[in-house]
Amino acid sequence: MRRYFLTVIMLTAGLTAAADEGMWMIQAIDSALEKKMQERGLELSAGEIYDADAPGATIADAIVSLEFGCTGSIISDQGLMITNHHCAYGDVHKLSTPEHNYLDEGFWAMHSDEEVNINGKSVLFLKKVIDVTDEVNARKTEAEADKRPMGMRKLSYLIETEYKNKTGLEAYLSSMWDGSKYYIALYEVYKDVRLVAAPPVSAAAFGGDIDNWEWPQHKCDFAMYRIYTAPDGSPAEYSEENVPLKPKAKLKISLDGYKAGDYTMILGYPGSTNRYSNSYEVRFNQTVKQPICNSLRGGQMEIIKRWMDADPEIRLKYSDYFFTLSNIQELFSGEVECIDRFDVISRKEAMEKELQEWIEASPERMERWGNLLNDLKTKYLAVETPERNINYFRETVIRGTRISRACSKLNAFRTAVMTSQGITPKKPFELKGVPDPVETEFCCTYKFCGKRFEKNISAILKEYKGLDLRVEKDLFRFAVEQFYRNVDHAFIGDFQKKLYHENSVYLTGIHGGMRTDYDKITDYIWNNSFFTDKERLDKFLSEEHTLDEYLGDPLFRFLQEVKITVFNDATSAAEGEVSRSALNKEFTHALYQMRLDKGIVQYPDANSTMRITYGTVGGYEPRDGIVCDWKTTPEGILEKYDPADYDFTLNDRQYLLYRQGDWGKWGFGAEGSNMYVNFLTDNDITGGNSGSPVLNSRGELIGLAFDGNKESLASDVWCTPGYNKCVCVDIRFVLWTLERYAGMTRIIEELGL
């Protein structure tokens, strides 16, 4: 999803699994799971949900993956697909211009010829899932006998190629429980995908990041695409000759509504969870990694938001970037808080105590895993210092600005030039002084380099289309200070050290210490770089220059002097011969085997394979004395409405229609006087499930999943029963928006409504 959220089946020591929780593999709906779902209210059989060998269609045949980033579902026999607006946000942003800002105005294809192809976008229909564990293990055993390396990448290539050639379908190999089981998923891929509808952010993202992860919410978070095929119905690249897809299955839309306690079911493609993690990994992320990310991204967000609030054009340029940045920052901040609040580490430790007792009950298990927990503890303590350096470096020099992408493209340009001359690229340059040119083994003028490698130059220029260099300078200033203050200076390069020492003084006295003029460092780099002024950049690229002059740019030198590999080497040295990842993998194997041995029903971590989760509609109590209802209405939109706040503003038409409260055939109650906007369920979902259909007991569409609540933010690693909620948009509110607000009657007619 745009957000990462979930409820969990994780087990506390001595407790049996709650088999009606979890993100279950779609092909693993056995009779026991089917019975559990039916006990909760399901009116269908497992075979009606998924059956790859059935002659007819199942519900799963109507569910698609949007390149494993979001989920969508087919709702018409003309290939109409619905998902979340935040899944389409990047596409709408790319189509927008200052003259036609579709984020603010909404995008509505009133006629079929106005549906816009999204270049490079594809959707995947799952055709079959096959257990290939024995085949994979046989290949691994054979490779070991021949002393040939066989990593997951090579293994995936071999298995996927074999099945693709055999079936003609795209094949993806997935490892479950870190290699305890392997499955191949076969997909039919369609690449002509066109945007049909997307409401303005004032509807789709009402409340903005302030309401993100909160309840109550009031978002109409939906968008529609249409899938096109070749005239014969086969998948095809975009062509004007293509026709709408005739799908194998579509979801039926229910206008009957729902109530607290009603059964709900969600099918989708959850991205990743880490519920088999150990306490040492969780503590490390909470105390070392996430606070750094939270602090630095929070600072970056403040800078960007200040500029966005001051200038609508900057808001348009940076909205997509800010959208992504804030999502991760809020997720990690909430996870840190919830790990403490729900005592996750202590619960993990209790689970580990049970695991250790199980290990000690067997000599064979003791030989393999006897020291596992102690080794994990030792490793995570050993890497704290180098990992702090890595994360500060990553969040400042690598991710601290967007202009850094242009600098990285120059590195690709350098590599292309050197490779063309038969020179193996190593370090970008050896720095001896400033502003002395960089010494290289050859010289290259723009007439040779620039014209011959025009594609590389174009890639550099492309990065500037969405930038405002005033914003970038502020972001760079923030990155410079945080880099120098927090990264061990043993890791910084000669050029970076020279700038630091030339712009620092040591003060004595009670308030003494090193004082560094970060503004001066920033100004020097900014005023002397051809990257930081568009006119200067265009002029530089139009003239003859040696490649040394390209690489000698001060911004490039600052951002490219030190590589992440230097930090990785320090971490590897601290880890020793056995890495944390290898120990984490062994921990997963041990935990999986223990539960298998004890007959505990379990499911693997999410990994972008199709999953099913089921639950019920209902509210919750987030804090003592606070009770939250399970639904919201348009009245809440009007209560939050603030024309002075971009996140809570409405356009005139929205405000008028919400005030009128005429919900027509989409409403319910006396003369359709009521409307629900969002509602809560306890379905277990996470990132990748965005846009997943929320289905009732008959498999009919009643809404779309789009967010979680704040109390669910530790659920990547642990379950907090009763607190984790899935936030959904009511399909009737979506349909009302299409008809009454946007006037898209052609879509309503297409849906048969």
N, C-alpha and C positions, 0 to 999 in steps of 0.2 A: 504494500500500500504506500501512499505518500508517507504514512506513518508506520511504525513497527509496533504492533500490539497483539496481545494474545491472552488467552486463559489456558490453563495447563492441567495436565494429569500427573505432574511430578509427584513422587511419593515421599512421605515422611517415614522415618524408621518404624518398622513394625506394622505399617498400614497397608492394606491391599489397594490395588488400583481402582479408581472410580472409572469403570469402563465406558461411561457415557461422556467422558471428557477426551480432549485430544484432537489432533489433526491427523486423521487416519488415511492411509494410502487408499486411493479410490478402488484399486483392484483387490483390496484386502477386506472387503465387507463380507465377513463370514456369517454363519447362521447366528452366532452369539451376538455379534455387533448388530445384525439386523434385528434381533429380538430386543436388544436394548433400545434401539431407535423406535421400534414399534411400541414399546412400553412407554416411551416419552410422548407418543402421539402420531408417529409416522403411519400414513395410510397406504404406503407403497411397499413393494417387495424390493429386495436388494437388486434384483435383475432389472427393475425398471429405472434404477439409478445409473448403473454401469454394467454393461455386458458386451465386451468386445466381439464376442462370437454370435450375438443374437442377430437374426435377420432384420429385425426392425430397429427403430431408434430408441435411445435412452436419454435421460436428462443430461448425462455427461457429454453427449454429442452436441449439445447446444452451448457448451462452455468453451471459451477460447483463452489462450494466453496471449497477452500483448508483449511479445518478446521477453517473457518471464519477468516483466517489471510490474505489470498489473493484470487484472482478470477482466474479461468481458463476457457477455452472453448474447446469443442471437435471439431476437424477439419478433422477427417477421420472416415471411417466406421469400423476401427480397433481399436477404443478407444484411438487414439492419442490426447493428450491434450497439449495445449500451454498456457504458462503463462510468467511472468517476470523472468529473471535470479535472481534478488534480492529476489524473493520468493523461489527460489531453492538454494540460497547461502548457507544456513545452511547444506543442504543435500550434496552439492558438497564439502563443507568444511569437513564434517565428512568422506567422502570417500577419501579425499586427504591424502597423506603421503609425507614426504620429497622426496621419490623416484618418486612418481606420484602425483604431485601437480595439481589437476584438475582445481583449480582456475586459475592458470597461463597457463596451457596447454589447457584447455577446456576438456569437457567430450563428447565423441562421440561413441555411440553404433553402430558400423558399421554393426552388424548382430543382429538379434532379441535375440539370446541367450546371448548377451552382455548387454542387458538392466538390470539394477540393481534394485532389490527390495529395497525400502526405508522402513525399519522397523518402524512400528507405524504410517505411513502416511496414511491418508484417504481423500477421496473426497466425496462431498455430492451433489446429484442431487435433486433439489426442485421438489416435485410432486404436492403440493397444499398448499394454504394459506386459513385459515378459520377464520372468525371473531367470537371470543368466548367471547366478552365483556359481554354479558348478563349472560353467564354461570359463568364467573369469579366473576362478581358482586353478583350473587346469592350465590355462595360459601362464599364470604366474609361476606355477610349479615347474612347467617346462622351461621357462626363462631362467629360473634359479638353477636348474640342473645344467643348463648350457652356460651359466654364468653371464647371462645377458641382462642389462638393466631393464626393468619393466615398471616405470612409474605410472601414476594414474593418468597422466596426459597421453603417454604412448598407448597405454591399455585402452583408454577411451577411443583413441583414433582407430585402433585395430577393430574393436568390437563395433563401433558405430559405422565404420566403413563397410564392414561385412553385412550388417543388417540393412544399411541403406541400399547396397547393391542387390541384396536379396529381395527387398520389398518395394523399392522405389520411393520410400518415405524417408523423411528426415529422422535420424536416430540419435538419441541422447542417452548416454550411460550415466546412471546415478548410483552412488555408494550410500548405503544405509547403515547406520550405526558404525561409521568409520571403517567400512569394509567388511562388516559381519555379513551383509547381504548386498547383492547387486541386482539392479533392474535396468532394462532397456526400454525406453518409451519411444514410440513411433508416432510421428506427427505428419499431417498434411499442412503445408505452409502456403498462405495466400499473401501476395505482395502488392496487390492493388487495393489500397485502403484509403477511403476518402472521408473527410470530415463533413458531417451533416449538421450537427447542432451542438452549441455550447453556450450556456447562459453567461451573463456578465458575472464578474467576480463578486459583485454586490449581492448576488443571489447564491452563486455556487460556493463562495468562500466568505459568506457573511460572518463577521466576527473575527476574521483573519487569524493571525497567530495568537491573538489574545484568547480566543476560544479554543485554540488547538489543544487537544487532549482534555478538554473540560466538558462538563455537563452542567446545565443544559446547553445544547447547540441548536442552530437554526439554519443549516446549510442545505441548499438544493444542489448537491454535489453530483452532477451527472453530465455526461456528454454522449453524443451518438456518432458513430461512424457507419459506413456501408462498405461491405466487402464485394469486390468485383472479380469476375473470372473471364477467361476467354469465352468466345461464343459457344464452344462445346462444353462449357462448365468446368474446364480444368483450370488449375492455378496458373496465373500468368502475370508478367510484369505489367505496369500501367500501359494502357492503350485506349484511345478513344473508341475503339471497336468493342471493348470489353462490356460485359453485361452484369447486372446484379447477381450475386450468388443465389443459387437455389439450395438452401441448406438441408442437411439430412434431418435436422431437428430444430425446433424453436421452442422457447419457453412461453407458456400461457400466462398472461397477466391477470392477476386477481384484483378485483375492485371491492371484494367483500370485507377487506380489512382484517384486523387481528385484535387480540386483547391480551392482558397479562396472563401468563401461563400457557399461551399457545405455543405449539411446537414450531421450531424454525430449523432450517438446514441450509448450509452454505457449501458450495463447491467452488474451488478456486486453486490458485497457484501460490501458496505462501512461500516467501523467499528463503528465509533462514531463521532458525532459532538455535539456542545453545543450551538446551535443557539438560544435557548430559555433562555439563561443565562441573568442575570441582570447586571447592571453597577457595582454594588458593588463586585460581584464575579469576573468580568473581571478585575477591578482595583486591587483587592487583588492578583490575579494570576500574573498580570503584574508587580506589585511593590514588592510583598513579595515572592511568591513561585518560579516563573520562574527565576528571577535573581540569586537565590541561586543555582538552578540546572544548569543554564548556566555557572556560574563561576566555580563550582566544577567539572563538567564534562569536561569543557574546559581544566582545569588543568590536569585532568586524561588523556585526549586525547593527550596533549603535551608529557606527560611521555611515553605513549604507542607508539606514533608515533616515538619518538626518538629511542626507542629500535627496532621498526619494520624496520626503515630505516637502522639500523646498522646490522641487522641479519635476513636473509631470513627465518630461522627456527622460529624465534619469530614472524615474519610477518604471517606465516602460522598458528601458534598457536593462535594469537590474532586478526586475521583479522575479524572473525565473530563477536567477542565481540566489536571491535572498530567500525565496521560497524553499529551495533545497538546503541552504545553509541553516536556516532557522529550524527546519524539521529535525535535523540531526542534533543540533544544540539542545533543543527542548527534550528530545528523546533521552539523550544521555543525562541531562540534568534531572529529569524525572526518575530515571533508572537509579541514579545514585541515591536519591531521596527514598525511593520505595524499597531498595535493598535494606536500608536501615529500618524503615518503618515496619516492614514485614519480617524482619529478623532472618533474612534469607541465608546469610552466612552460617548462622547457628543451625538452621535446618539442613544445609548442605553438610555440615560437620556431623550431624546426627546420622545422615544417610551414609557418610563415609565410615562411621563407626560400625554400622551394620555391614557395610561392604568388607571392612577389615576382618570382622569376625567370620564372615563367610570364606574369605581367603584363607584364614588360619585353620579352617576346618579341613583343609585338603593339602597334602604335601605337594601335589602337582601345582596347585594354585599358589602355594607359598613360593615355589621355585620361580614362577613367572611374575607374580605380583606382590610378593611379600614386602618389598621395600618401596612400592610404588608411591604411596601417599607421602612418605618421608622425602623421597626424591623430588616430588612435586613441590613440596614446601621449600626445599633447598634451592631449587631452580628459580622459583618466583622471587625469592628474596635476593638472589644473586643478580638478577637483571633489572632491579628497580632503577638504579642510577643510569645505566646506559639507555634504558627505555624512556626515561624522562627526557634525556637529550634527543632521542629520536622523535618523540612526539612534539617537543617544542620546535625542532627543526622542520618537521613536516607541516606544522600548522602555521609557520611564519614564512620560511623561504619557499616551500613548495606550494602551499595552499593559501598563503596570506594575501595574495593579489590575483587578479585575473590577467594582468599584463604579463605575468610570469609565463603564461602559455605561449605568448609571442616569442619570448626568449628561448623557450624549449624548442620552438619551431626553427630558430636559428641554429640550434645544435643539430637538428636533423639536416638542415642545409649544409652545415659543415661536414657531417658524415657523408652526405651524398657526393660532395665535391671530392673529398679525400678518397672515397671508394673508387670514384671514376678515374683517379690517377694512380690507383694501385697501392694506396697507402692505408694501412690498417689504423683506423681511428682509436686513439687511446684517451688520454685526458684531454679536455678542451684546450688547455694551455697550461704552461708553467708560469706562474706569476712572480716577477722579480721586482716590479716597481710600478708606480702610477705617475703619469699616464703612458709609460713606455709601451710601444707596440708589442704584441705577443709574437714570440719567435715560433715559426712553424717550419716544416721541411719544404715548403713550396709557397709560391705566391700566386694569387688568383685575382684578376681584375673583374669588375662587374660585367664588362663586355663578354668575358668568358663565363664567369660564375653566374651572374644575374640572368643573362639571356638563356644560357644553356639550361639553367635550373630554375626557370621561371615558375614552375609549379611550386617549388619550395618557397620562393619569394611571395607568391600568391597566398600560400598558407600563413605566412607571417602577417600579411595585410588583412587577411580574413578575420584575424583575432580582434581587430580594432572596431569592427562594425558594431559590436554591442558594448563598447567601453566609453566611459567618460574619464578623461585623464585627471580631472580634478579629484574624482572619487578614488582613482587608483593611487594618486600621490598620498592621500590621507591613509589609505590602507597600507601603503608601503611604509609610511612613517611609523605606523603602529607596529608593523612587522619588524622593522629595524630595531626598535627599542626592545621588544619582547625577545627577539633573537639574541641580542647582546646580553640582556639581563639574565637569561635563563639557560642558554646553551653553554656547556663547559668550553672555555676558550681554548682548550687543548684540541678541540675539533675544528675551530674556525680557520680559514685560509689566510695566506699572507696579505692579500688585498684587503680582506675584511679586518685583519688586525691593524694594518697600516691606517685605515680610516678611523678605527676606534681610538688608537693612540694619538693620532694627530688632532683629534677633536675631544680629548679628555684631559682634565686637570685634577690634581690631587689637592684637596683642601684640608687644612689642619683645624684643630679646635674641636669643641664638643659636637659640632655638627659636621665634622670633616668626613673625608672619604672621597672616592673617585666620583667625579661629576662629568658626565658625558653629554655633549650637545648633539642630541639625535636629530634635531632640526637641521643642523649644519651638515651632518652626514647625508641626510635625505636631500637637502638642496643641492649639494655637490653632485650627487648621482643624477638627480632629476634634471639639473640644468646642463649636464654634459652628455646625456644619453640621447642617441637618435631615436630611441624607442618611445620617449616620453613627450614628444611633440609631433603631431601628425604632419605638419609642414616640414619639419626637420627630417622626419622619416622619409617622406616622399622625395625630398631633395637628395638625401643620402643615397637612396636606392636608384636615383636617376643618374648618379655620377659614377665615375670609375673609382673603385676602392679595392684594396687588397683584402683577402680574406682575413688577414691579421687585423685590419681595421674594423671589420665586422665583429670579430671576436674580442677586440679590445674595448668594446663599449662598456662603460662602467656599470650599467644596470645588469647587463649580461654577465659580467665578471662577478658581481656580487651574488647573483642568484645561481650561477652555475659553478662557482669555484669549488664548493664542497658537495660531494655526492652522498646520497642516502646509503650507499654501500659502505662508506666509512663508519657510519653509525651501526649498520647491521653487523659489520665485522666485530665491533666492540661487544655487541650483544651476544654474538656467537661465541666469543672468547669467554664471556661470563657464564654461558650455558655449559660449555664443555662439550664432550663427545655426543651426549644424548640431549636433544633439543626438548623444549617445552612441548612443541607440537607432537613429538613422538610420544611423550609421556601422557599428554591429553588423550591421544588416540588409544593408548593402552587402558587408560581410565574408562573410556567409553566402552571398550571391549569387555572389561571386567564387570562394569555395571550392567551391561546388556546380558552377559552370561549369568550373572547372579539372578536377575529377574526371570530369565528363561528357566533357570534351575528351580526357582521357587514357584513357577507357574503364574507369574504376574503378567497380565496383559500389558503390552507396551507398543508404542509407535515411535518411529524414528524422528529425529529433528527435521524440521522443514528444510527443503532443498530445491524449491521451484518445481516440484512434481505435483500433479493434481492430487488434492486432498479433499476430504469431506469432514465437516464438523457439524454437530447438531446441538441444540439447546432449546431455550424457551425465551419468550418475551418477558421482561420484568425489570423493575427498578432496583435500587440498592441503597445502602446506608454508608456513605463514604467516611463519615466521622460520627463520633458519639453524639446522639441527639439530632442528627441531620438525616432526613429521609428524602431521597430523590425519586420523583415520578419516572415512569418509563417512556413518556412521550412528551413532545413539545408541539406548540401550535403557532400559527402566524401572530398571535397576540404577543408572543415573546419577541418577535422581530421588531414590532412597533415599540415595545418597551425598551429595547436596546438601541433603537434608531438614534443616531447622532450625526446630523449633517456636517459637523465640523471634524468628524473622525473618519478617515478613509475606510477603515475596517468595518465601520458600522453605519455607513451612509447608504442611501437608496436613491435611485433615480426617481423622477417624478411619477412615471408610470407605475413603477413598483409600489411606491408609497400609496398612490391612489387605489390600486387594486387590493392591496393588503387591507387598507382602511375599509373598503367596500365589503370585503368578506363574502363575495359572491363566488362560491366554489362549484356551483353547477352540479353536473353529474359526477364530478370527482369528489364531492364532499359526501358526508354521511350525517346521520341524525335527522332531525326534523327539517325537511326541505333542503337537505344538504348544507346545513348551517355550520358544520364542523369540518376541520381539516387538521390532519397531523402533518408535521414537517419532518421531524426526526423521531426515532424510537430506539430503545435499548434491547439487546438480547445478551445471553451469556455464551454465545458461540466463540469458539477458540480460533482466532485468526491472527495473522501477522503481516509484515511487509510483503507485498505481492498479491495479497487478497483484495487490494483496493479495486473496487468495481465489481466484486463478486456478487452474484445474485443471492438475495435472501429469499428462501422459498418456504412456503407453508407445508402443512402435513401432506398435501396432495401434489407437491412439487411445483406449485404455481408461484410466480414472481410477485412478491409484496414489497420489495425494496432493494437497495444496494448498500453494501457495507462500505464505510469510508473512513472510520476513525475508531479510536479507543478512548477510554477515560484515563485520567491521570493516575488512578490507583492501579492501572494495569501495566505500568511502565517497567516493572521488574520482571515481567512475565516472559521475557526472553530467556530467563534462566530458572524461574521457579513459579509455582502456582500459588495464587492467593485467592482461594475459593470465596465466592460471594462478593468479591471486589472487582474482578475483571469483567469489563463490559465492552460490547461491540456497538458502535454508534452507526445507525443506518438511516438513509433517507427514504421516506415513504414514496412508493411508486406513483401514488395518486397525486402527490404534490408535484412530482416530475411531470406528469401528464397535464395537470392544470397549467403549469408553467409553459409547456409546449403550446397548448391551445390558447389559453386566455391571455398570457403575457406576450408570447412570440407570434401567435397566429399561424402556427404550422399545422393547419388542418390536414394537409396532405399526409403527414406522418400519422395523425390520429386515424385517418381513414385506412392507411396501410396496415395499421395494427388491428383493424377490425373493431374499433371501439367507437 
